[in-house]
Amino acid sequence: MHDQLTGKQYWENYWKSVQLPLEIRRENAAPNIQAELDVFEKYLPKLPLSVLEIGGAPGQYLAWFHKTLGYEVSCLDYSDEGCKKTRENFKLLNIRGKVYQGDLFSDTIQLPRFDVVCSFGFIEHFSDLNGVVGKHLEFLKPGGILLLGVPNLLGINHWFLKRLAPDLLKGHNLKTMNASNWHSFEMEFRLEILYKDYVGGFEPSVFLKQEKKSPLNNILFFTARVLNRIFHNHLRLLRKYNSKKTSGYLMGIYRKPEM
């Protein structure tokens, strides 16, 4: 039911390469991240709430939630190296956050319920969208806020990636990136939609990857680099236009029923 499209060793290797400290900060954030922060600031309450990020290593988003919104932060991750990095990152940033290590789908995992549960770039690694969202809700208090974010690898992003990085695409459930498919879990769990949309506009960094070199791929990768530089430095105003075919990110914010 919850087949994971990327294995544990992938994440162990990934987190080993991460340099700390790492945190989201508006003053030096890329335009696509700033678009996410705009949504956070508009729709999330600035209250002393508790937040759990699932798959949250190494805690860079949690650092922003703590420092900007005053949240009490916790991270759940099943990677040994990811949890180690998160604890180290919290220490370096002087944040008293909690780190829980465990598999989201384990029957033995025991956590308290939180005011806010979120994940970014997580649910698209699972084949069963409703199943993984349902596990998020198990750790959310009645009336609490669920926050989901996924990269959008559809449209023009998919056109580039299927040529430049086809292996990367295999590790993602592309159906999770179509906002209309979220209607299924919204109905099943009776979620109140506070916000749902693509954000950040055209984001060339999404497809700025090259797994195999060839004359055509070299040209496409060069094109991606040029587009990335242009849209990061000169055409930021165009980022207000969002769609499934062009945008780099999809976000949803929901309220869980009280009963």
ROVEXVO-643786 format. One record per atom (N, C-alpha, C): z, y, x. Coordinates in steps of 0.02 Angstrom, whole numbers, padded with zeros to 5 digits, always signed. Atoms other than C-alpha are relative to their C-alpha. Layout:
ZYX...
***
This chain:
+00000-00061+00041+00000+00000+00000+00000+00063+00043-00006-00060-00040+00043+00121+00140-00028-00011+00070+00031+00012-00065-00074+00066+00279-00005+00065+00038+00003-00059-00042-00056+00189+00421-00062-00004+00044+00064-00001-00034-00219+00241+00503+00005+00015+00074-00012-00010-00071-00142+00286+00671+00065-00036+00019-00057+00041-00019-00021+00172+00764+00053+00039+00038-00057-00032-00033+00147+00210+00844-00015+00018+00073+00014-00013-00071+00080+00198+01022-00042+00063+00007+00039-00062-00002-00044+00337+00982+00046+00060+00004-00046-00057+00001+00100+00454+00942+00045+00002+00060-00040+00000-00060+00206+00398+01089-00038+00034+00057+00041-00031-00052+00063+00445+01206-00012+00074-00013+00014-00070+00018+00028+00605+01112+00059+00045+00018-00058-00043-00011+00206+00672+01122+00020+00005+00073-00016-00003-00071+00225+00630+01306-00035+00059+00034+00039-00053-00031+00094+00762+01345+00020+00070-00023-00019-00065+00028+00177+00902+01245+00049+00037+00046-00043-00042-00042+00254+01044+01345+00046+00042-00043-00051-00036+00038+00415+01126+01283+00024+00061+00040-00014-00004+00072+00484+01241+01218-00063+00016-00040+00057-00011+00043+00366+01250+01070+00025+00023-00068-00019-00025+00066+00384+01354+00912-00057+00041-00029+00049-00043+00035+00277+01442+00782+00028+00071-00001-00021-00070+00001+00286+01630+00806-00060+00042-00023+00055-00039+00029+00184+01754+00706-00035+00044+00052+00029-00049-00045+00158+01875+00849-00053-00030+00047+00051+00030-00044+00058+01750+00953-00035-00059-00032+00030+00056+00035-00001+01629+00819-00075+00011-00010+00072-00003+00014-00185+01588+00796-00011+00021-00072+00013-00024+00068-00267+01659+00639+00012-00051-00054-00011+00051+00051-00262+01493+00547+00075-00013-00012-00072+00008+00008-00075+01476+00579+00030+00059-00037-00024-00059+00035-00046+01654+00522-00013-00005-00075+00015+00010+00071-00131+01609+00358+00051-00046-00033-00052+00044+00026-00006+01467+00335+00065+00038-00008-00062-00038+00003+00139+01584+00372-00001+00048-00059+00006-00044+00058+00074+01704+00240+00020-00036-00064-00017+00041+00059+00089+01564+00111+00074-00015-00001-00072+00015-00003+00263+01515+00170+00040+00060-00024-00040-00059+00015+00327+01693+00159-00006+00023-00072+00010-00021+00069+00254+01722-00014+00033-00048-00049-00020+00048+00051+00308+01561-00099+00066-00037+00015-00063+00034-00016+00465+01497-00008+00058+00049-00003-00058-00046+00006+00636+01572-00047+00034+00011+00067-00039-00016-00059+00733+01661+00089+00073-00008-00016-00069+00019+00016+00897+01573+00056+00025-00051+00051-00026+00050-00047+01012+01461+00159-00011-00071-00026+00018+00065+00025+00920+01303+00108-00005-00052+00056+00010+00055-00047+00907+01134+00192-00072-00024-00005+00070+00022+00000+00734+01076+00245-00007-00061+00045+00018+00059-00039+00671+00907+00306-00075+00001+00011+00071+00009-00015+00504+00895+00395-00012-00073+00019+00017+00070-00012+00431+00719+00390-00058-00002+00050+00048+00000-00055+00334+00676+00547+00002+00066+00036-00008-00070-00020+00404+00839+00612+00005+00014+00074-00004-00013-00072+00406+00816+00801-00056+00048+00021-00063-00012-00036+00426+00921+00905+00042+00057-00030-00043-00049+00034+00499+01044+00778-00023+00071+00003+00022-00069-00006+00390+01197+00802-00001+00036-00067-00003-00031+00067+00373+01229+00614+00073+00010-00021-00070-00006+00018+00558+01195+00589+00033+00059+00035-00026-00059-00035+00597+01327+00720-00016+00064-00039+00018-00059+00039+00502+01454+00615+00041+00003-00065-00040+00001+00062+00591+01400+00454+00071+00023+00014-00069-00018-00017+00759+01420+00541+00006+00074+00017-00006-00068-00025+00727+01586+00626-00023+00053-00050+00028-00049+00047+00627+01670+00487+00032-00003-00069-00027+00009+00068+00697+01598+00325+00074-00019-00001-00071+00017-00003+00870+01547+00385+00016-00070-00023-00011+00068+00025+00848+01363+00338+00039-00042+00049-00033+00053-00039+00957+01220+00399-00052-00055+00009+00060+00040-00012+00827+01110+00482+00016-00071+00023-00005+00070-00019+00806+00922+00500-00071-00028+00008+00065+00031-00014+00664+00815+00567+00007-00076-00007+00005+00073+00003+00617+00635+00525-00064-00020+00035+00059+00023-00036+00500+00548+00646+00014-00071+00025-00012+00069-00022+00475+00366+00696-00018-00012+00073+00019+00006-00070+00413+00399+00873+00061+00012+00045-00055-00009-00048+00541+00375+01012-00010+00064+00040+00015-00058-00041+00457+00505+01120+00000+00064-00043-00001-00058+00044+00433+00622+00971+00070+00024-00016-00070-00019+00015+00618+00619+00927+00033+00029+00062-00028-00026-00063+00665+00645+01110-00024+00072+00012+00028-00067-00010+00549+00795+01121+00030+00050-00050-00027-00045+00051+00617+00868+00958+00071+00021+00018-00068-00017-00021+00798+00858+01017+00000+00048+00059+00004-00044-00058+00750+00938+01182-00025+00069-00021+00026-00063+00023+00650+01073+01092+00053+00041-00037-00054-00034+00036+00795+01116+00976+00051+00029+00050-00048-00023-00050+00910+01129+01127-00026+00060+00038+00030-00056-00037+00791+01243+01221-00004+00063-00043+00006-00057+00046+00771+01354+01067+00067+00020-00031-00068-00014+00024+00959+01355+01032+00004-00007-00076-00001+00015+00071+00936+01278+00859+00042-00062-00012-00042+00057+00016+01066+01163+00784-00033-00042-00055+00037+00042+00047+00942+01048+00700+00018-00073+00008-00013+00071-00001+00960+00865+00657-00066-00038+00007+00059+00042-00010+00838+00730+00711+00017-00070-00022-00008+00068+00025+00825+00567+00615-00060-00041+00024+00055+00043-00020+00724+00425+00688-00005-00059-00048+00009+00055+00047+00650+00300+00567-00068+00001-00031+00063+00007+00035+00500+00238+00471+00009+00023-00072-00004-00027+00067+00471+00334+00310+00000-00054-00053+00008+00053+00049+00430+00172+00220+00051-00056+00007-00051+00052-00010+00580+00072+00282+00049+00000-00059-00049+00006+00054+00697+00006+00148+00071+00016+00023-00068-00010-00027+00846+00035+00263+00015+00073+00018-00012-00069-00021+00822+00220+00302+00043+00036-00053-00046-00036+00044+00962+00326+00229+00007+00072+00024-00006-00071-00014+00954+00516+00226+00028+00035-00061-00021-00040+00058+01034+00649+00118-00061+00029-00034+00055-00035+00033+00928+00743-00008+00001+00073+00022+00009-00067-00027+00860+00912+00043-00028+00047-00054+00027-00051+00045+00815+01075-00045-00076+00006+00007+00071-00004-00015+00643+01074+00038-00019-00060+00042+00028+00053-00041+00541+00928+00103-00073+00018+00014+00068-00021-00018+00380+00961+00198-00030-00048+00051+00036+00033-00054+00249+00883+00309-00065+00037+00011+00061-00034-00019+00101+00955+00402-00041-00047+00045+00041+00046-00039-00041+00845+00463+00031-00069+00002-00033+00065+00003+00049+00687+00405-00030-00046-00052+00020+00045+00055-00007+00620+00236-00072-00025+00008+00069+00021-00008-00189+00609+00291-00007-00061+00045+00002+00059-00043-00143+00467+00409+00017-00064-00039-00017+00057+00041-00105+00350+00262-00053-00012-00052+00053+00017+00048-00221+00258+00145+00021+00013-00072-00025-00007+00068-00110+00275-00010+00032+00069-00008-00024-00069+00007-00092+00461-00051+00061+00004-00045-00056-00003+00046+00022+00438-00202+00062-00032+00029-00057+00034-00030+00131+00317-00107+00037+00041+00051-00033-00038-00052+00164+00429+00041+00032+00064-00028-00031-00058+00032+00196+00582-00070+00063-00021-00037-00059+00025+00034+00316+00478-00173+00059-00010+00047-00054+00008-00049+00416+00438-00016+00029+00068+00020-00026-00068-00012+00429+00625+00020+00051+00019-00053-00042-00022+00056+00504+00652-00152+00066-00036-00003-00064+00037+00000+00639+00521-00125+00054+00039+00037-00049-00038-00039+00723+00640-00002+00008+00072-00025-00002-00068+00027+00702+00795-00112+00047+00003-00060-00045-00010+00056+00836+00859-00230-00038+00015-00064+00032-00022+00063+00793+00878-00415-00007+00076+00000+00013-00072-00001+00715+01050-00434-00018+00028+00068+00015-00022-00068+00679+01056-00247-00074+00012+00010+00068-00020-00016+00520+01114-00162-00032-00049+00048+00040+00043-00043+00388+00999-00089-00057+00041+00029+00051-00038-00035+00272+01076+00040-00044-00047+00041+00047+00045-00033+00116+00983+00100-00056+00040+00032+00057-00031-00033-00017+01033+00225-00041-00053+00036+00044+00047-00035-00167+00938+00292-00060+00038+00029+00062-00030-00025-00314+00984+00404-00057-00021-00045+00058+00015+00041-00478+00991+00312-00058-00021+00045+00054+00026-00041-00607+00880+00397-00062-00014-00041+00058+00007+00043-00734+00893+00257-00051+00055+00014+00049-00054-00005-00889+01002+00240-00029+00008+00069+00029-00014-00066-00951+01086+00398+00041-00031+00056-00042+00031-00050-00802+01019+00494-00019-00074+00010+00020+00070-00003-00855+00841+00451-00068-00008+00034+00067+00004-00030-01036+00876+00501+00005+00000+00076-00009-00002-00073-00980+00921+00678+00038-00061+00025-00043+00053-00025-00844+00789+00695-00032-00068-00001+00031+00067+00002-00949+00640+00643-00049-00009+00058+00042+00004-00059-01059+00682+00792+00040+00006+00064-00038-00013-00061-00931+00746+00917+00061-00045+00008-00063+00038-00005-00775+00645+00875+00007-00050-00058-00004+00048+00056-00809+00498+00757+00063-00043+00000-00061+00040-00003-00656+00402+00819+00059+00038-00030-00053-00041+00031-00544+00547+00768-00003-00006-00075+00008+00004+00072-00614+00538+00592+00028-00066-00027-00024+00065+00022-00568+00353+00581+00075-00002-00011-00073-00002+00007-00383+00397+00596+00024+00044-00057-00018-00045+00055-00387+00508+00441-00028-00025-00066+00023+00015+00068-00398+00474+00255-00031+00064-00028+00035-00062+00020-00530+00603+00209+00011+00018-00073-00011-00014+00072-00490+00585+00023+00060+00047-00010-00059-00044+00006-00324+00675+00054-00019+00073+00009+00020-00068-00015-00422+00831+00104-00040+00032-00056+00033-00027+00060-00506+00852-00065+00054+00019-00050-00054-00024+00042-00390+00960-00169+00000-00031-00070+00003+00030+00067-00451+00881-00331+00033-00068-00002-00033+00065-00002-00381+00713-00274+00076+00005-00003-00072-00009+00004-00206+00787-00270+00024-00001-00073-00019+00000+00071-00209+00793-00460+00035-00066-00019-00030+00065+00016-00162+00608-00462+00075-00001+00011-00073+00001-00013+00008+00627-00379+00035+00057-00037-00030-00055+00038+00038+00793-00466+00019-00024-00070-00013+00027+00066+00027+00703-00633+00051-00056+00001-00046+00057-00003+00117+00544-00580+00072+00022+00008-00068-00021-00014+00269+00638-00517+00021+00063-00038-00014-00057+00044+00261+00781-00644+00019+00063+00040-00015-00056-00044+00256+00914-00509-00025+00066-00028+00021-00067+00018+00250+01098-00549-00036+00031+00059+00039-00029-00054+00114+01179-00446+00019+00074+00010-00016-00069-00018+00177+01337-00361-00058+00032+00038+00057-00024-00038+00027+01352-00246-00041-00061+00022+00045+00052-00028-00125+01245-00199-00067+00032+00014+00065-00029-00018-00277+01304-00103-00015-00015+00073+00021+00001-00070-00376+01297+00057+00018+00068+00031-00021-00062-00032-00317+01426+00184-00031+00005+00070+00021-00012-00069-00368+01504+00348-00074+00012+00010+00072-00011-00007-00554+01516+00313-00033-00048+00050+00038+00041-00048-00683+01445+00433+00038-00004+00065-00043+00010-00059-00588+01369+00580-00036-00048+00049+00038+00042-00046-00702+01306+00721+00043-00044+00045-00043+00041-00044-00554+01239+00822+00011-00070-00029-00007+00065+00032-00546+01096+00695-00048-00051+00031+00050+00047-00027-00705+01020+00768-00014+00014+00074+00008-00014-00072-00682+01083+00947+00025-00060+00040-00019+00062-00033-00672+00905+01013-00064-00037+00019+00058+00038-00022-00791+00794+01110+00022-00066+00031-00020+00066-00024-00762+00608+01130-00052-00031+00048+00053+00028-00041-00930+00561+01205-00051+00054+00017+00048-00050-00024-01051+00661+01309-00072-00026-00008+00071+00012+00004-01237+00667+01275-00033+00069-00003+00031-00067+00003-01366+00807+01283+00011+00036-00067-00010-00031+00065-01352+00837+01095+00073+00019-00010-00071-00015+00008-01162+00826+01095+00022+00059+00043-00017-00056-00043-01152+00946+01241-00021+00066-00032+00023-00060+00035-01254+01073+01142+00045+00017-00059-00043-00011+00058-01148+01048+00986+00070+00024+00021-00066-00020-00023-00986+01064+01084-00001+00072+00027+00007-00069-00023-01048+01223+01168-00003+00047-00060+00004-00040+00062-01091+01290+00994+00069+00008-00031-00068-00002+00028-00915+01246+00934+00043+00048+00040-00039-00046-00043-00840+01340+01082-00018+00073-00014+00023-00069+00015-00945+01495+01046+00026+00022-00068-00024-00017+00067-00902+01491+00861+00076+00011+00000-00073-00007-00003-00717+01468+00901+00019+00068+00029-00015-00064-00031-00717+01620+01014-00016+00058-00046+00021-00054+00045-00812+01728+00889+00049+00008-00058-00042-00004+00060-00704+01683+00739+00073+00013+00017-00069-00015-00019-00541+01700+00835+00008+00073+00022-00006-00066-00029-00582+01868+00910-00036+00056-00038+00041-00053+00028-00710+01960+00804-00011-00003-00076+00018+00006+00071-00736+01892+00628+00059-00024-00043-00060+00023+00036-00558+01870+00565-00002+00018-00074+00002-00021+00070-00597+01963+00403-00033-00054-00044+00034+00052+00039-00709+01818+00349+00047-00057-00019-00047+00055+00013-00557+01704+00346+00030+00003-00070-00027-00004+00068-00509+01767+00174-00042-00041-00049+00042+00042+00042-00652+01661+00104+00015-00073+00014-00022+00069-00009-00593+01483+00075-00036-00047-00048+00029+00052+00041-00672+01324+00011+00007-00067+00035-00002+00068-00027-00674+01136+00035-00053-00010+00054+00056+00010-00046-00838+01152+00131+00009+00037+00066-00003-00042-00060-00782+01282+00259+00069+00007+00031-00067-00017-00026-00594+01303+00275+00029-00055+00044-00030+00047-00048-00486+01221+00407+00063-00034-00024-00065+00027+00020-00329+01182+00306+00008+00002-00076-00016+00005+00071-00268+01131+00134+00076-00003-00008-00072-00003+00010-00092+01172+00071+00018-00006-00073-00026+00002+00068+00010+01135-00083+00076+00009+00001-00072-00010+00008+00184+01192-00138+00018-00017-00072-00017+00027+00066+00268+01104-00284+00076+00003-00011-00069+00007+00018+00431+01100-00378+00010-00067-00033-00017+00066+00028+00507+00930-00416+00037+00011-00067-00036-00007+00063+00567+00906-00596+00076-00005+00008-00074+00002-00004+00753+00934-00626+00027-00069-00019-00022+00066+00023+00766+00764-00711-00053-00052+00017
***
